[in-house]
Amino acid sequence: MAAIKHFAAPAGMTTPPLSFAARTGDLLFVSGIPGFDENGKLPDDFEAQFGFVVRNIKRVLDEAGASFRDLVKVNVLLTRVSDVAPMNALYASAFGPAPYPARTTCVVKALPNPAMLIEIECLASLAGH
């Protein structure tokens, strides 16, 4: 059985009982990452939260020796349908250029913290890393 490597949250950040990511074999499973800043705070603005989601995912990918080009599947959770179009525009530049990873986008009633407007989870292939 392959060993599992766990990637922790940034030091000093309060999180639920989870790993930010877990690697088994050539697969890296990244937990749903919200748009918190370096102090663990959630800005009110959707674009700011999206930017922090991308920064937080990049940190996990960097720690695992991967990049956005290694992403295979992305799941985006939004709490407001009005954020779908802005998210698509921001996503294109953050996760591009094409070809993009496979993706599912859902608008949900709520995320664990009422201030969370977006959460993104993803799966990366680390074959060759």
C-alpha positions as CSV (number, residue, x, y, z in Angstrom):
1,M,0.0,0.0,0.0
2,A,1.3,3.4,-0.9
3,A,2.2,5.9,1.8
4,I,0.0,8.9,2.1
5,K,1.7,12.3,2.6
6,H,-0.3,15.0,4.3
7,F,0.1,18.8,3.8
8,A,-0.9,20.9,6.7
9,A,-2.5,24.3,6.9
10,P,-0.2,27.3,7.2
11,A,1.3,27.7,10.7
12,G,-1.0,29.6,13.1
13,M,-4.1,29.1,11.0
14,T,-7.2,27.6,12.7
15,T,-8.8,25.0,10.5
16,P,-11.3,22.2,10.8
17,P,-9.8,18.7,11.3
18,L,-8.4,18.2,7.8
19,S,-5.2,18.2,5.7
20,F,-5.0,21.0,3.1
21,A,-3.9,18.2,0.7
22,A,-3.0,14.6,0.7
23,R,-0.8,12.8,-1.8
24,T,-1.0,9.1,-2.6
25,G,1.0,7.8,-5.5
26,D,0.9,10.3,-8.3
27,L,-2.4,11.9,-7.1
28,L,-2.6,15.1,-5.0
29,F,-6.1,15.7,-3.5
30,V,-6.5,19.3,-2.4
31,S,-9.2,20.0,0.1
32,G,-11.8,22.7,-0.5
33,I,-9.8,26.0,0.0
34,P,-11.7,29.2,0.9
35,G,-10.5,32.7,0.2
36,F,-8.9,33.5,3.5
37,D,-5.9,35.9,3.7
38,E,-2.6,35.3,5.3
39,N,-4.1,36.2,8.7
40,G,-7.0,33.7,8.3
41,K,-9.5,36.4,7.6
42,L,-12.1,36.4,4.8
43,P,-12.5,39.7,2.8
44,D,-16.0,40.8,2.0
45,D,-15.2,41.2,-1.7
46,F,-15.7,38.1,-4.1
47,E,-12.7,39.0,-6.3
48,A,-10.5,39.3,-3.2
49,Q,-11.7,35.9,-1.9
50,F,-11.1,34.4,-5.4
51,G,-7.5,35.8,-5.4
52,F,-6.8,34.3,-2.0
53,V,-8.2,30.9,-3.0
54,V,-5.8,30.9,-6.0
55,R,-2.9,32.0,-3.7
56,N,-3.7,29.3,-1.1
57,I,-4.0,26.6,-3.8
58,K,-0.7,27.7,-5.3
59,R,1.0,27.4,-1.9
60,V,-0.2,23.8,-1.6
61,L,0.7,22.9,-5.1
62,D,4.2,24.5,-4.7
63,E,4.7,22.5,-1.5
64,A,3.9,19.3,-3.3
65,G,6.1,20.2,-6.3
66,A,3.2,20.8,-8.6
67,S,1.6,23.7,-10.6
68,F,-1.7,24.7,-12.0
69,R,-0.8,22.9,-15.2
70,D,-0.9,19.6,-13.2
71,L,-4.5,20.0,-12.2
72,V,-6.8,17.3,-13.6
73,K,-10.1,18.2,-12.0
74,V,-11.4,21.3,-10.2
75,N,-14.6,21.7,-8.2
76,V,-15.8,25.3,-7.6
77,L,-18.5,26.0,-4.9
78,L,-20.1,29.4,-4.9
79,T,-22.8,30.8,-2.6
80,R,-24.2,33.4,-5.1
81,V,-25.3,32.7,-8.7
82,S,-24.3,36.3,-9.4
83,D,-20.6,35.3,-8.9
84,V,-20.6,32.7,-11.7
85,A,-19.7,35.1,-14.5
86,P,-17.0,37.0,-12.6
87,M,-15.6,33.7,-11.4
88,N,-15.4,32.4,-15.0
89,A,-13.4,35.5,-16.0
90,L,-11.1,35.3,-13.0
91,Y,-10.7,31.5,-13.4
92,A,-9.7,31.8,-17.1
93,S,-6.7,33.9,-16.2
94,A,-5.8,32.1,-13.0
95,F,-6.1,28.5,-14.3
96,G,-5.2,29.1,-17.9
97,P,-4.2,29.2,-20.6
98,A,-6.2,26.4,-22.2
99,P,-6.4,23.5,-22.0
100,Y,-8.1,23.9,-18.7
101,P,-8.7,21.1,-16.1
102,A,-12.0,19.4,-16.0
103,R,-14.3,21.4,-13.8
104,T,-17.6,21.3,-12.0
105,T,-19.2,24.6,-10.7
106,C,-22.0,24.5,-8.1
107,V,-24.0,27.2,-6.5
108,V,-24.7,26.0,-3.0
109,K,-27.0,27.4,-0.2
110,A,-24.1,27.9,2.2
111,L,-20.5,27.1,3.0
112,P,-19.2,26.3,6.5
113,N,-18.6,30.0,7.4
114,P,-21.3,32.5,6.3
115,A,-18.6,34.9,5.1
116,M,-17.3,32.3,2.6
117,L,-18.4,33.2,-1.0
118,I,-16.2,30.6,-2.7
119,E,-14.4,27.4,-2.1
120,I,-12.3,25.4,-4.6
121,E,-11.1,21.8,-4.3
122,C,-8.9,20.1,-6.9
123,L,-7.1,17.0,-7.9
124,A,-3.6,17.1,-9.5
125,S,-1.5,14.5,-11.2
126,L,2.0,14.4,-10.0
127,A,3.2,11.8,-12.5
128,G,6.8,12.7,-13.3
129,H,7.3,14.9,-10.1
